[in-house]
Amino acid sequence: MARRKQQEVEHEGKARQRGLPDRVFQHPLRMQILAACHQREVTPREFAEERRLHVSNVGYHFRALHKAGYLEVARKEQARGSRRHFYRAKQRGPSDEEDAPMAVRPEGHLTWTSVDLDEQGWKDLMEELDRAHQRSNEIEAEARERLRESREKPIRTVVGLGGFERPSGTSA
C-alpha cells in the first residue's frame, strides 16, 4: 500500500476510535476551518493563504463542511471575474432533520474560544484536553455497563476536542 494511502487509513482509524462523525471531521483541517469560520467570515482562499495551503484542497474541505450543514455562505462577492464565497459557522450545527449527520439537543454543548498562550500555557491546555478525552472514554465505559444492565437505548453522542495554533497574523 502506498505511503499516503496508509496514512489516510491510519487517520480514518484514529478518527473512528476517537468517536468523530463519519467522514465529516476525519481530516484535521476541517476542525480548523470550523474554528476560523466561527470567529469570522472567511473565504477558502484567505484560509489557504494564511496557512500556506493549496486553495483547491482547502476549498474541498469548506464545501464538505457546508454540505454537512456546519457552514453557511454568509455572502458572495465578485472578484477578478469569479465569485468569492464567504463562509461562517452555523450557530447550532446541522438541524435535527432525519438526514442530518447529528441531531441538536437543548442540553448539548458547543463552544469556541480563542486564547493567547505562552509555551507553558499551550502544554497545560493540551494536557487538560487529553484528560477530558480520557475522562470521556471512562464515562462511555461506565455508560456501556449501565446500558447492558438496563437495555436502555443508547444516546449516540459525538464529543469533539481540539486545540489548534492560529497562524501568526490571523485575527481571533
C-alpha positions as CSV (number, residue, x, y, z in Angstrom):
1,M,0.0,0.0,0.0
2,A,1.3,3.4,-0.9
3,R,2.6,5.5,2.0
4,R,-0.1,8.3,1.5
5,K,-2.9,5.7,1.4
6,Q,-1.5,4.0,4.5
7,Q,-1.6,7.4,6.3
8,E,-5.2,8.0,5.3
9,V,-6.2,4.6,6.5
10,E,-4.4,5.2,9.9
11,H,-6.0,8.6,10.2
12,E,-9.5,7.3,9.5
13,G,-9.0,4.6,12.1
14,K,-7.9,7.1,14.7
15,A,-10.9,9.4,13.9
16,R,-13.3,6.5,14.4
17,Q,-11.6,5.5,17.6
18,R,-12.0,9.0,18.9
19,G,-15.7,8.9,18.0
20,L,-15.7,11.6,15.4
21,P,-18.6,11.8,13.0
22,D,-18.1,9.6,10.0
23,R,-16.3,11.4,7.2
24,V,-17.2,15.0,8.3
25,F,-14.3,15.5,10.7
26,Q,-11.9,12.8,9.6
27,H,-9.5,15.4,8.3
28,P,-7.9,17.6,11.0
29,L,-8.1,20.7,8.7
30,R,-11.9,20.7,9.0
31,M,-11.8,21.4,12.7
32,Q,-9.5,24.3,12.0
33,I,-11.8,25.6,9.3
34,L,-14.8,25.3,11.6
35,A,-13.0,27.2,14.3
36,A,-11.9,30.0,11.9
37,C,-15.5,30.3,10.5
38,H,-16.9,30.5,14.0
39,Q,-14.7,33.5,14.7
40,R,-15.2,35.4,11.4
41,E,-16.4,35.2,7.8
42,V,-13.7,33.7,5.7
43,T,-13.1,32.5,2.1
44,P,-11.3,29.3,1.3
45,R,-8.6,31.4,-0.4
46,E,-8.0,33.6,2.7
47,F,-7.8,30.5,4.9
48,A,-5.4,28.7,2.5
49,E,-3.1,31.8,2.1
50,E,-2.9,32.3,5.9
51,R,-1.8,28.7,6.3
52,R,0.2,28.4,3.1
53,L,-2.0,25.6,1.8
54,H,-3.4,24.8,-1.7
55,V,-6.7,26.6,-2.2
56,S,-8.2,23.7,-4.2
57,N,-7.6,21.3,-1.2
58,V,-9.0,23.9,1.3
59,G,-12.0,24.6,-0.9
60,Y,-12.9,20.9,-1.0
61,H,-13.0,20.8,2.8
62,F,-15.0,24.0,3.0
63,R,-17.6,22.5,0.6
64,A,-17.7,19.3,2.6
65,L,-18.5,21.2,5.8
66,H,-21.1,23.3,4.0
67,K,-22.8,20.2,2.6
68,A,-22.8,18.5,6.0
69,G,-24.5,21.6,7.5
70,Y,-21.8,23.0,9.6
71,L,-21.0,26.1,7.5
72,E,-23.2,28.5,5.6
73,V,-22.5,31.0,2.9
74,A,-22.6,34.4,4.6
75,R,-22.2,36.4,1.4
76,K,-20.8,36.3,-2.1
77,E,-18.7,38.9,-3.9
78,Q,-17.4,39.3,-7.4
79,A,-13.6,39.4,-7.6
80,R,-11.4,39.2,-10.7
81,G,-14.0,37.5,-12.8
82,S,-15.0,34.9,-10.2
83,R,-17.3,34.8,-7.3
84,R,-15.8,34.6,-3.7
85,H,-17.9,32.8,-1.1
86,F,-17.5,34.0,2.5
87,Y,-18.4,31.2,4.9
88,R,-19.3,31.3,8.6
89,A,-20.1,28.6,11.0
90,K,-23.7,27.8,11.7
91,Q,-24.5,28.6,15.3
92,R,-26.0,25.3,16.2
93,G,-24.6,22.9,13.5
94,P,-26.8,20.7,11.4
95,S,-30.5,20.6,12.1
96,D,-32.2,17.5,13.6
97,E,-33.8,16.5,10.3
98,E,-33.6,12.8,9.6
99,D,-30.9,13.2,7.0
100,A,-28.7,15.4,9.2
101,P,-25.4,13.9,10.5
102,M,-26.2,15.0,14.1
103,A,-29.3,16.0,16.0
104,V,-29.1,19.0,18.2
105,R,-30.3,18.5,21.8
106,P,-31.1,21.6,24.0
107,E,-28.6,20.4,26.7
108,G,-25.8,19.8,24.1
109,H,-22.6,21.8,24.3
110,L,-20.6,23.6,21.7
111,T,-18.1,26.3,22.5
112,W,-15.3,28.0,20.6
113,T,-12.7,30.1,22.4
114,S,-9.7,31.9,21.0
115,V,-6.9,32.4,23.6
116,D,-3.4,33.7,23.6
117,L,-1.0,31.3,25.4
118,D,2.7,31.1,26.2
119,E,4.6,27.7,25.7
120,Q,3.7,26.5,29.2
121,G,0.0,27.5,28.8
122,W,-0.1,25.6,25.5
123,K,1.3,22.5,27.1
124,D,-1.1,22.8,30.1
125,L,-4.1,23.2,27.8
126,M,-3.2,20.3,25.6
127,E,-2.7,18.1,28.8
128,E,-6.2,19.2,30.0
129,L,-7.8,18.4,26.7
130,D,-6.1,15.0,26.8
131,R,-7.5,14.4,30.3
132,A,-11.0,15.4,29.1
133,H,-10.7,12.9,26.3
134,Q,-9.6,10.2,28.7
135,R,-12.5,11.0,31.0
136,S,-15.0,10.8,28.1
137,N,-13.7,7.3,27.4
138,E,-14.2,6.4,31.1
139,I,-17.7,7.8,31.1
140,E,-18.6,5.8,27.9
141,A,-17.3,2.6,29.6
142,E,-19.5,3.3,32.6
143,A,-22.5,4.0,30.5
144,R,-22.0,0.9,28.4
145,E,-22.1,-1.2,31.6
146,R,-25.4,0.5,32.7
147,L,-26.8,0.1,29.2
148,R,-26.0,-3.6,29.3
149,E,-27.9,-4.0,32.5
150,S,-30.9,-1.7,31.7
151,R,-31.3,-2.4,28.0
152,E,-32.0,1.3,27.6
153,K,-31.4,2.6,24.0
154,P,-28.0,4.4,23.8
155,I,-27.8,8.1,23.1
156,R,-25.4,8.3,20.1
157,T,-23.1,11.2,21.0
158,V,-20.2,12.9,19.3
159,V,-17.6,14.5,21.5
160,G,-15.0,16.8,19.9
161,L,-12.0,18.4,21.5
162,G,-9.4,20.4,19.6
163,G,-6.6,22.8,20.2
164,F,-5.0,24.5,17.2
165,E,-2.4,27.1,16.9
166,R,-3.5,30.1,14.9
167,P,-1.1,31.2,12.2
168,S,0.5,34.5,13.1
169,G,-1.2,37.4,11.5
170,T,-4.7,36.0,11.8
171,S,-7.3,37.6,13.9
172,A,-9.1,35.9,16.8
